[in-house]
């Protein structure tokens, strides 16, 4: 069972999901940087070996292809203190009047 805590901020929304079975925490953060929206999925679990971080997109090739198809990027980096952060950067959608 997942428990959720939603906190609104002036510049984005943060969702914190606690994993009951492992007591690890995953955060999903959204922010806007110029004409791009950045999503950060931050896992505070055990760190991955450097080789595994470099190879993670061999298993996530569909995610990499989809983000590239819309002009975005996806990457992985170590989370300070342990864990992994997935960073997804997508062009921001601007609604236009007909």
Phi and psi restraints in degrees (range 20) as a CNS / XPLOR table:
assign (resid 1 and name C) (resid 2 and name N)
       (resid 2 and name CA) (resid 2 and name C) 1.0 -100.8 20.0 2
assign (resid 2 and name N) (resid 2 and name CA)
       (resid 2 and name C) (resid 3 and name N) 1.0 136.1 20.0 2
assign (resid 2 and name C) (resid 3 and name N)
       (resid 3 and name CA) (resid 3 and name C) 1.0 -104.1 20.0 2
assign (resid 3 and name N) (resid 3 and name CA)
       (resid 3 and name C) (resid 4 and name N) 1.0 142.9 20.0 2
assign (resid 3 and name C) (resid 4 and name N)
       (resid 4 and name CA) (resid 4 and name C) 1.0 -123.5 20.0 2
assign (resid 4 and name N) (resid 4 and name CA)
       (resid 4 and name C) (resid 5 and name N) 1.0 144.8 20.0 2
assign (resid 4 and name C) (resid 5 and name N)
       (resid 5 and name CA) (resid 5 and name C) 1.0 -129.9 20.0 2
assign (resid 5 and name N) (resid 5 and name CA)
       (resid 5 and name C) (resid 6 and name N) 1.0 123.1 20.0 2
assign (resid 5 and name C) (resid 6 and name N)
       (resid 6 and name CA) (resid 6 and name C) 1.0 -107.4 20.0 2
assign (resid 6 and name N) (resid 6 and name CA)
       (resid 6 and name C) (resid 7 and name N) 1.0 130.4 20.0 2
assign (resid 6 and name C) (resid 7 and name N)
       (resid 7 and name CA) (resid 7 and name C) 1.0 -128.8 20.0 2
assign (resid 7 and name N) (resid 7 and name CA)
       (resid 7 and name C) (resid 8 and name N) 1.0 127.4 20.0 2
assign (resid 7 and name C) (resid 8 and name N)
       (resid 8 and name CA) (resid 8 and name C) 1.0 -94.1 20.0 2
assign (resid 8 and name N) (resid 8 and name CA)
       (resid 8 and name C) (resid 9 and name N) 1.0 142.2 20.0 2
assign (resid 8 and name C) (resid 9 and name N)
       (resid 9 and name CA) (resid 9 and name C) 1.0 -127.8 20.0 2
assign (resid 9 and name N) (resid 9 and name CA)
       (resid 9 and name C) (resid 10 and name N) 1.0 163.1 20.0 2
assign (resid 9 and name C) (resid 10 and name N)
       (resid 10 and name CA) (resid 10 and name C) 1.0 -60.3 20.0 2
assign (resid 10 and name N) (resid 10 and name CA)
       (resid 10 and name C) (resid 11 and name N) 1.0 -36.9 20.0 2
assign (resid 10 and name C) (resid 11 and name N)
       (resid 11 and name CA) (resid 11 and name C) 1.0 -113.7 20.0 2
assign (resid 11 and name N) (resid 11 and name CA)
       (resid 11 and name C) (resid 12 and name N) 1.0 51.0 20.0 2
assign (resid 11 and name C) (resid 12 and name N)
       (resid 12 and name CA) (resid 12 and name C) 1.0 130.9 20.0 2
assign (resid 12 and name N) (resid 12 and name CA)
       (resid 12 and name C) (resid 13 and name N) 1.0 -178.2 20.0 2
assign (resid 12 and name C) (resid 13 and name N)
       (resid 13 and name CA) (resid 13 and name C) 1.0 -126.6 20.0 2
assign (resid 13 and name N) (resid 13 and name CA)
       (resid 13 and name C) (resid 14 and name N) 1.0 139.8 20.0 2
assign (resid 13 and name C) (resid 14 and name N)
       (resid 14 and name CA) (resid 14 and name C) 1.0 -121.1 20.0 2
assign (resid 14 and name N) (resid 14 and name CA)
       (resid 14 and name C) (resid 15 and name N) 1.0 133.1 20.0 2
assign (resid 14 and name C) (resid 15 and name N)
       (resid 15 and name CA) (resid 15 and name C) 1.0 -117.9 20.0 2
assign (resid 15 and name N) (resid 15 and name CA)
       (resid 15 and name C) (resid 16 and name N) 1.0 126.8 20.0 2
assign (resid 15 and name C) (resid 16 and name N)
       (resid 16 and name CA) (resid 16 and name C) 1.0 -112.7 20.0 2
assign (resid 16 and name N) (resid 16 and name CA)
       (resid 16 and name C) (resid 17 and name N) 1.0 123.2 20.0 2
assign (resid 16 and name C) (resid 17 and name N)
       (resid 17 and name CA) (resid 17 and name C) 1.0 -115.3 20.0 2
assign (resid 17 and name N) (resid 17 and name CA)
       (resid 17 and name C) (resid 18 and name N) 1.0 120.0 20.0 2
assign (resid 17 and name C) (resid 18 and name N)
       (resid 18 and name CA) (resid 18 and name C) 1.0 -93.3 20.0 2
assign (resid 18 and name N) (resid 18 and name CA)
       (resid 18 and name C) (resid 19 and name N) 1.0 131.2 20.0 2
assign (resid 18 and name C) (resid 19 and name N)
       (resid 19 and name CA) (resid 19 and name C) 1.0 -94.0 20.0 2
assign (resid 19 and name N) (resid 19 and name CA)
       (resid 19 and name C) (resid 20 and name N) 1.0 112.1 20.0 2
assign (resid 19 and name C) (resid 20 and name N)
       (resid 20 and name CA) (resid 20 and name C) 1.0 -62.3 20.0 2
assign (resid 20 and name N) (resid 20 and name CA)
       (resid 20 and name C) (resid 21 and name N) 1.0 -43.6 20.0 2
assign (resid 20 and name C) (resid 21 and name N)
       (resid 21 and name CA) (resid 21 and name C) 1.0 -68.4 20.0 2
assign (resid 21 and name N) (resid 21 and name CA)
       (resid 21 and name C) (resid 22 and name N) 1.0 -36.4 20.0 2
assign (resid 21 and name C) (resid 22 and name N)
       (resid 22 and name CA) (resid 22 and name C) 1.0 -105.7 20.0 2
assign (resid 22 and name N) (resid 22 and name CA)
       (resid 22 and name C) (resid 23 and name N) 1.0 -11.4 20.0 2
assign (resid 22 and name C) (resid 23 and name N)
       (resid 23 and name CA) (resid 23 and name C) 1.0 62.4 20.0 2
assign (resid 23 and name N) (resid 23 and name CA)
       (resid 23 and name C) (resid 24 and name N) 1.0 17.9 20.0 2
assign (resid 23 and name C) (resid 24 and name N)
       (resid 24 and name CA) (resid 24 and name C) 1.0 -84.4 20.0 2
assign (resid 24 and name N) (resid 24 and name CA)
       (resid 24 and name C) (resid 25 and name N) 1.0 165.5 20.0 2
assign (resid 24 and name C) (resid 25 and name N)
       (resid 25 and name CA) (resid 25 and name C) 1.0 -128.2 20.0 2
assign (resid 25 and name N) (resid 25 and name CA)
       (resid 25 and name C) (resid 26 and name N) 1.0 136.9 20.0 2
assign (resid 25 and name C) (resid 26 and name N)
       (resid 26 and name CA) (resid 26 and name C) 1.0 -119.4 20.0 2
assign (resid 26 and name N) (resid 26 and name CA)
       (resid 26 and name C) (resid 27 and name N) 1.0 130.1 20.0 2
assign (resid 26 and name C) (resid 27 and name N)
       (resid 27 and name CA) (resid 27 and name C) 1.0 -113.3 20.0 2
assign (resid 27 and name N) (resid 27 and name CA)
       (resid 27 and name C) (resid 28 and name N) 1.0 142.6 20.0 2
assign (resid 27 and name C) (resid 28 and name N)
       (resid 28 and name CA) (resid 28 and name C) 1.0 -120.1 20.0 2
assign (resid 28 and name N) (resid 28 and name CA)
       (resid 28 and name C) (resid 29 and name N) 1.0 118.3 20.0 2
assign (resid 28 and name C) (resid 29 and name N)
       (resid 29 and name CA) (resid 29 and name C) 1.0 -118.2 20.0 2
assign (resid 29 and name N) (resid 29 and name CA)
       (resid 29 and name C) (resid 30 and name N) 1.0 140.6 20.0 2
assign (resid 29 and name C) (resid 30 and name N)
       (resid 30 and name CA) (resid 30 and name C) 1.0 -126.7 20.0 2
assign (resid 30 and name N) (resid 30 and name CA)
       (resid 30 and name C) (resid 31 and name N) 1.0 137.1 20.0 2
assign (resid 30 and name C) (resid 31 and name N)
       (resid 31 and name CA) (resid 31 and name C) 1.0 -151.8 20.0 2
assign (resid 31 and name N) (resid 31 and name CA)
       (resid 31 and name C) (resid 32 and name N) 1.0 159.1 20.0 2
assign (resid 31 and name C) (resid 32 and name N)
       (resid 32 and name CA) (resid 32 and name C) 1.0 -107.9 20.0 2
assign (resid 32 and name N) (resid 32 and name CA)
       (resid 32 and name C) (resid 33 and name N) 1.0 134.0 20.0 2
assign (resid 32 and name C) (resid 33 and name N)
       (resid 33 and name CA) (resid 33 and name C) 1.0 -126.8 20.0 2
assign (resid 33 and name N) (resid 33 and name CA)
       (resid 33 and name C) (resid 34 and name N) 1.0 98.5 20.0 2
assign (resid 33 and name C) (resid 34 and name N)
       (resid 34 and name CA) (resid 34 and name C) 1.0 62.8 20.0 2
assign (resid 34 and name N) (resid 34 and name CA)
       (resid 34 and name C) (resid 35 and name N) 1.0 -123.4 20.0 2
assign (resid 34 and name C) (resid 35 and name N)
       (resid 35 and name CA) (resid 35 and name C) 1.0 -93.6 20.0 2
assign (resid 35 and name N) (resid 35 and name CA)
       (resid 35 and name C) (resid 36 and name N) 1.0 14.7 20.0 2
assign (resid 35 and name C) (resid 36 and name N)
       (resid 36 and name CA) (resid 36 and name C) 1.0 -123.2 20.0 2
assign (resid 36 and name N) (resid 36 and name CA)
       (resid 36 and name C) (resid 37 and name N) 1.0 148.6 20.0 2
assign (resid 36 and name C) (resid 37 and name N)
       (resid 37 and name CA) (resid 37 and name C) 1.0 -104.9 20.0 2
assign (resid 37 and name N) (resid 37 and name CA)
       (resid 37 and name C) (resid 38 and name N) 1.0 132.3 20.0 2
assign (resid 37 and name C) (resid 38 and name N)
       (resid 38 and name CA) (resid 38 and name C) 1.0 -113.3 20.0 2
assign (resid 38 and name N) (resid 38 and name CA)
       (resid 38 and name C) (resid 39 and name N) 1.0 126.4 20.0 2
assign (resid 38 and name C) (resid 39 and name N)
       (resid 39 and name CA) (resid 39 and name C) 1.0 -108.2 20.0 2
assign (resid 39 and name N) (resid 39 and name CA)
       (resid 39 and name C) (resid 40 and name N) 1.0 131.6 20.0 2
assign (resid 39 and name C) (resid 40 and name N)
       (resid 40 and name CA) (resid 40 and name C) 1.0 -121.3 20.0 2
assign (resid 40 and name N) (resid 40 and name CA)
       (resid 40 and name C) (resid 41 and name N) 1.0 120.4 20.0 2
assign (resid 40 and name C) (resid 41 and name N)
       (resid 41 and name CA) (resid 41 and name C) 1.0 -103.8 20.0 2
assign (resid 41 and name N) (resid 41 and name CA)
       (resid 41 and name C) (resid 42 and name N) 1.0 109.2 20.0 2
assign (resid 41 and name C) (resid 42 and name N)
       (resid 42 and name CA) (resid 42 and name C) 1.0 -109.3 20.0 2
assign (resid 42 and name N) (resid 42 and name CA)
       (resid 42 and name C) (resid 43 and name N) 1.0 118.4 20.0 2
assign (resid 42 and name C) (resid 43 and name N)
       (resid 43 and name CA) (resid 43 and name C) 1.0 -107.4 20.0 2
assign (resid 43 and name N) (resid 43 and name CA)
       (resid 43 and name C) (resid 44 and name N) 1.0 127.8 20.0 2
assign (resid 43 and name C) (resid 44 and name N)
       (resid 44 and name CA) (resid 44 and name C) 1.0 -101.6 20.0 2
assign (resid 44 and name N) (resid 44 and name CA)
       (resid 44 and name C) (resid 45 and name N) 1.0 23.1 20.0 2
assign (resid 44 and name C) (resid 45 and name N)
       (resid 45 and name CA) (resid 45 and name C) 1.0 -78.7 20.0 2
assign (resid 45 and name N) (resid 45 and name CA)
       (resid 45 and name C) (resid 46 and name N) 1.0 -163.6 20.0 2
assign (resid 45 and name C) (resid 46 and name N)
       (resid 46 and name CA) (resid 46 and name C) 1.0 -61.2 20.0 2
assign (resid 46 and name N) (resid 46 and name CA)
       (resid 46 and name C) (resid 47 and name N) 1.0 145.8 20.0 2
assign (resid 46 and name C) (resid 47 and name N)
       (resid 47 and name CA) (resid 47 and name C) 1.0 -68.9 20.0 2
assign (resid 47 and name N) (resid 47 and name CA)
       (resid 47 and name C) (resid 48 and name N) 1.0 149.6 20.0 2
assign (resid 47 and name C) (resid 48 and name N)
       (resid 48 and name CA) (resid 48 and name C) 1.0 -92.2 20.0 2
assign (resid 48 and name N) (resid 48 and name CA)
       (resid 48 and name C) (resid 49 and name N) 1.0 148.7 20.0 2
assign (resid 48 and name C) (resid 49 and name N)
       (resid 49 and name CA) (resid 49 and name C) 1.0 -61.2 20.0 2
assign (resid 49 and name N) (resid 49 and name CA)
       (resid 49 and name C) (resid 50 and name N) 1.0 148.7 20.0 2
assign (resid 49 and name C) (resid 50 and name N)
       (resid 50 and name CA) (resid 50 and name C) 1.0 -52.9 20.0 2
assign (resid 50 and name N) (resid 50 and name CA)
       (resid 50 and name C) (resid 51 and name N) 1.0 -40.1 20.0 2
assign (resid 50 and name C) (resid 51 and name N)
       (resid 51 and name CA) (resid 51 and name C) 1.0 -61.6 20.0 2
assign (resid 51 and name N) (resid 51 and name CA)
       (resid 51 and name C) (resid 52 and name N) 1.0 -40.2 20.0 2
assign (resid 51 and name C) (resid 52 and name N)
       (resid 52 and name CA) (resid 52 and name C) 1.0 -67.5 20.0 2
assign (resid 52 and name N) (resid 52 and name CA)
       (resid 52 and name C) (resid 53 and name N) 1.0 -37.8 20.0 2
assign (resid 52 and name C) (resid 53 and name N)
       (resid 53 and name CA) (resid 53 and name C) 1.0 -63.3 20.0 2
assign (resid 53 and name N) (resid 53 and name CA)
       (resid 53 and name C) (resid 54 and name N) 1.0 -41.6 20.0 2
assign (resid 53 and name C) (resid 54 and name N)
       (resid 54 and name CA) (resid 54 and name C) 1.0 -67.1 20.0 2
assign (resid 54 and name N) (resid 54 and name CA)
       (resid 54 and name C) (resid 55 and name N) 1.0 -27.1 20.0 2
assign (resid 54 and name C) (resid 55 and name N)
       (resid 55 and name CA) (resid 55 and name C) 1.0 -100.1 20.0 2
assign (resid 55 and name N) (resid 55 and name CA)
       (resid 55 and name C) (resid 56 and name N) 1.0 2.0 20.0 2
assign (resid 55 and name C) (resid 56 and name N)
       (resid 56 and name CA) (resid 56 and name C) 1.0 -60.7 20.0 2
assign (resid 56 and name N) (resid 56 and name CA)
       (resid 56 and name C) (resid 57 and name N) 1.0 -32.2 20.0 2
assign (resid 56 and name C) (resid 57 and name N)
       (resid 57 and name CA) (resid 57 and name C) 1.0 -81.6 20.0 2
assign (resid 57 and name N) (resid 57 and name CA)
       (resid 57 and name C) (resid 58 and name N) 1.0 -5.1 20.0 2
assign (resid 57 and name C) (resid 58 and name N)
       (resid 58 and name CA) (resid 58 and name C) 1.0 -64.5 20.0 2
assign (resid 58 and name N) (resid 58 and name CA)
       (resid 58 and name C) (resid 59 and name N) 1.0 -32.6 20.0 2
assign (resid 58 and name C) (resid 59 and name N)
       (resid 59 and name CA) (resid 59 and name C) 1.0 -91.1 20.0 2
assign (resid 59 and name N) (resid 59 and name CA)
       (resid 59 and name C) (resid 60 and name N) 1.0 -17.8 20.0 2
assign (resid 59 and name C) (resid 60 and name N)
       (resid 60 and name CA) (resid 60 and name C) 1.0 -113.6 20.0 2
assign (resid 60 and name N) (resid 60 and name CA)
       (resid 60 and name C) (resid 61 and name N) 1.0 36.8 20.0 2
assign (resid 60 and name C) (resid 61 and name N)
       (resid 61 and name CA) (resid 61 and name C) 1.0 -64.0 20.0 2
assign (resid 61 and name N) (resid 61 and name CA)
       (resid 61 and name C) (resid 62 and name N) 1.0 -32.1 20.0 2
assign (resid 61 and name C) (resid 62 and name N)
       (resid 62 and name CA) (resid 62 and name C) 1.0 -65.3 20.0 2
assign (resid 62 and name N) (resid 62 and name CA)
       (resid 62 and name C) (resid 63 and name N) 1.0 -43.9 20.0 2
assign (resid 62 and name C) (resid 63 and name N)
       (resid 63 and name CA) (resid 63 and name C) 1.0 -62.0 20.0 2
assign (resid 63 and name N) (resid 63 and name CA)
       (resid 63 and name C) (resid 64 and name N) 1.0 -42.0 20.0 2
assign (resid 63 and name C) (resid 64 and name N)
       (resid 64 and name CA) (resid 64 and name C) 1.0 -65.2 20.0 2
assign (resid 64 and name N) (resid 64 and name CA)
       (resid 64 and name C) (resid 65 and name N) 1.0 -42.1 20.0 2
assign (resid 64 and name C) (resid 65 and name N)
       (resid 65 and name CA) (resid 65 and name C) 1.0 -65.6 20.0 2
assign (resid 65 and name N) (resid 65 and name CA)
       (resid 65 and name C) (resid 66 and name N) 1.0 -41.1 20.0 2
assign (resid 65 and name C) (resid 66 and name N)
       (resid 66 and name CA) (resid 66 and name C) 1.0 -66.3 20.0 2
assign (resid 66 and name N) (resid 66 and name CA)
       (resid 66 and name C) (resid 67 and name N) 1.0 -42.6 20.0 2
assign (resid 66 and name C) (resid 67 and name N)
       (resid 67 and name CA) (resid 67 and name C) 1.0 -67.6 20.0 2
assign (resid 67 and name N) (resid 67 and name CA)
       (resid 67 and name C) (resid 68 and name N) 1.0 -38.8 20.0 2
assign (resid 67 and name C) (resid 68 and name N)
       (resid 68 and name CA) (resid 68 and name C) 1.0 -65.8 20.0 2
assign (resid 68 and name N) (resid 68 and name CA)
       (resid 68 and name C) (resid 69 and name N) 1.0 -36.6 20.0 2
assign (resid 68 and name C) (resid 69 and name N)
       (resid 69 and name CA) (resid 69 and name C) 1.0 -62.6 20.0 2
assign (resid 69 and name N) (resid 69 and name CA)
       (resid 69 and name C) (resid 70 and name N) 1.0 -26.8 20.0 2
assign (resid 69 and name C) (resid 70 and name N)
       (resid 70 and name CA) (resid 70 and name C) 1.0 -103.7 20.0 2
assign (resid 70 and name N) (resid 70 and name CA)
       (resid 70 and name C) (resid 71 and name N) 1.0 11.3 20.0 2
assign (resid 70 and name C) (resid 71 and name N)
       (resid 71 and name CA) (resid 71 and name C) 1.0 86.7 20.0 2
assign (resid 71 and name N) (resid 71 and name CA)
       (resid 71 and name C) (resid 72 and name N) 1.0 19.4 20.0 2
assign (resid 71 and name C) (resid 72 and name N)
       (resid 72 and name CA) (resid 72 and name C) 1.0 -107.8 20.0 2
assign (resid 72 and name N) (resid 72 and name CA)
       (resid 72 and name C) (resid 73 and name N) 1.0 -175.4 20.0 2
assign (resid 72 and name C) (resid 73 and name N)
       (resid 73 and name CA) (resid 73 and name C) 1.0 -139.4 20.0 2
assign (resid 73 and name N) (resid 73 and name CA)
       (resid 73 and name C) (resid 74 and name N) 1.0 153.5 20.0 2
assign (resid 73 and name C) (resid 74 and name N)
       (resid 74 and name CA) (resid 74 and name C) 1.0 -136.0 20.0 2
assign (resid 74 and name N) (resid 74 and name CA)
       (resid 74 and name C) (resid 75 and name N) 1.0 137.8 20.0 2
assign (resid 74 and name C) (resid 75 and name N)
       (resid 75 and name CA) (resid 75 and name C) 1.0 -146.4 20.0 2
assign (resid 75 and name N) (resid 75 and name CA)
       (resid 75 and name C) (resid 76 and name N) 1.0 168.1 20.0 2
assign (resid 75 and name C) (resid 76 and name N)
       (resid 76 and name CA) (resid 76 and name C) 1.0 -128.5 20.0 2
assign (resid 76 and name N) (resid 76 and name CA)
       (resid 76 and name C) (resid 77 and name N) 1.0 143.4 20.0 2
assign (resid 76 and name C) (resid 77 and name N)
       (resid 77 and name CA) (resid 77 and name C) 1.0 -147.9 20.0 2
assign (resid 77 and name N) (resid 77 and name CA)
       (resid 77 and name C) (resid 78 and name N) 1.0 158.6 20.0 2
assign (resid 77 and name C) (resid 78 and name N)
       (resid 78 and name CA) (resid 78 and name C) 1.0 -65.7 20.0 2
assign (resid 78 and name N) (resid 78 and name CA)
       (resid 78 and name C) (resid 79 and name N) 1.0 142.2 20.0 2
assign (resid 78 and name C) (resid 79 and name N)
       (resid 79 and name CA) (resid 79 and name C) 1.0 -88.8 20.0 2
assign (resid 79 and name N) (resid 79 and name CA)
       (resid 79 and name C) (resid 80 and name N) 1.0 128.6 20.0 2
assign (resid 79 and name C) (resid 80 and name N)
       (resid 80 and name CA) (resid 80 and name C) 1.0 -54.6 20.0 2
assign (resid 80 and name N) (resid 80 and name CA)
       (resid 80 and name C) (resid 81 and name N) 1.0 130.6 20.0 2
assign (resid 80 and name C) (resid 81 and name N)
       (resid 81 and name CA) (resid 81 and name C) 1.0 89.9 20.0 2
assign (resid 81 and name N) (resid 81 and name CA)
       (resid 81 and name C) (resid 82 and name N) 1.0 0.0 20.0 2
assign (resid 81 and name C) (resid 82 and name N)
       (resid 82 and name CA) (resid 82 and name C) 1.0 114.1 20.0 2
assign (resid 82 and name N) (resid 82 and name CA)
       (resid 82 and name C) (resid 83 and name N) 1.0 146.5 20.0 2
assign (resid 82 and name C) (resid 83 and name N)
       (resid 83 and name CA) (resid 83 and name C) 1.0 107.6 20.0 2
assign (resid 83 and name N) (resid 83 and name CA)
       (resid 83 and name C) (resid 84 and name N) 1.0 -166.8 20.0 2
assign (resid 83 and name C) (resid 84 and name N)
       (resid 84 and name CA) (resid 84 and name C) 1.0 -138.2 20.0 2
assign (resid 84 and name N) (resid 84 and name CA)
       (resid 84 and name C) (resid 85 and name N) 1.0 142.8 20.0 2
assign (resid 84 and name C) (resid 85 and name N)
       (resid 85 and name CA) (resid 85 and name C) 1.0 -119.5 20.0 2
assign (resid 85 and name N) (resid 85 and name CA)
       (resid 85 and name C) (resid 86 and name N) 1.0 126.1 20.0 2
assign (resid 85 and name C) (resid 86 and name N)
       (resid 86 and name CA) (resid 86 and name C) 1.0 -99.3 20.0 2
assign (resid 86 and name N) (resid 86 and name CA)
       (resid 86 and name C) (resid 87 and name N) 1.0 128.3 20.0 2
assign (resid 86 and name C) (resid 87 and name N)
       (resid 87 and name CA) (resid 87 and name C) 1.0 -114.4 20.0 2
assign (resid 87 and name N) (resid 87 and name CA)
       (resid 87 and name C) (resid 88 and name N) 1.0 121.7 20.0 2
assign (resid 87 and name C) (resid 88 and name N)
       (resid 88 and name CA) (resid 88 and name C) 1.0 -117.1 20.0 2
assign (resid 88 and name N) (resid 88 and name CA)
       (resid 88 and name C) (resid 89 and name N) 1.0 122.2 20.0 2
assign (resid 88 and name C) (resid 89 and name N)
       (resid 89 and name CA) (resid 89 and name C) 1.0 -116.7 20.0 2
assign (resid 89 and name N) (resid 89 and name CA)
       (resid 89 and name C) (resid 90 and name N) 1.0 121.3 20.0 2
assign (resid 89 and name C) (resid 90 and name N)
       (resid 90 and name CA) (resid 90 and name C) 1.0 -126.9 20.0 2
assign (resid 90 and name N) (resid 90 and name CA)
       (resid 90 and name C) (resid 91 and name N) 1.0 146.7 20.0 2
assign (resid 90 and name C) (resid 91 and name N)
       (resid 91 and name CA) (resid 91 and name C) 1.0 -59.9 20.0 2
assign (resid 91 and name N) (resid 91 and name CA)
       (resid 91 and name C) (resid 92 and name N) 1.0 136.4 20.0 2
assign (resid 91 and name C) (resid 92 and name N)
       (resid 92 and name CA) (resid 92 and name C) 1.0 -72.5 20.0 2
assign (resid 92 and name N) (resid 92 and name CA)
       (resid 92 and name C) (resid 93 and name N) 1.0 141.8 20.0 2
assign (resid 92 and name C) (resid 93 and name N)
       (resid 93 and name CA) (resid 93 and name C) 1.0 -88.0 20.0 2
assign (resid 93 and name N) (resid 93 and name CA)
       (resid 93 and name C) (resid 94 and name N) 1.0 129.2 20.0 2
assign (resid 93 and name C) (resid 94 and name N)
       (resid 94 and name CA) (resid 94 and name C) 1.0 -114.0 20.0 2
assign (resid 94 and name N) (resid 94 and name CA)
       (resid 94 and name C) (resid 95 and name N) 1.0 121.4 20.0 2
assign (resid 94 and name C) (resid 95 and name N)
       (resid 95 and name CA) (resid 95 and name C) 1.0 -74.4 20.0 2
assign (resid 95 and name N) (resid 95 and name CA)
       (resid 95 and name C) (resid 96 and name N) 1.0 131.7 20.0 2
assign (resid 95 and name C) (resid 96 and name N)
       (resid 96 and name CA) (resid 96 and name C) 1.0 -114.8 20.0 2
assign (resid 96 and name N) (resid 96 and name CA)
       (resid 96 and name C) (resid 97 and name N) 1.0 149.2 20.0 2
assign (resid 96 and name C) (resid 97 and name N)
       (resid 97 and name CA) (resid 97 and name C) 1.0 -78.7 20.0 2
assign (resid 97 and name N) (resid 97 and name CA)
       (resid 97 and name C) (resid 98 and name N) 1.0 143.6 20.0 2
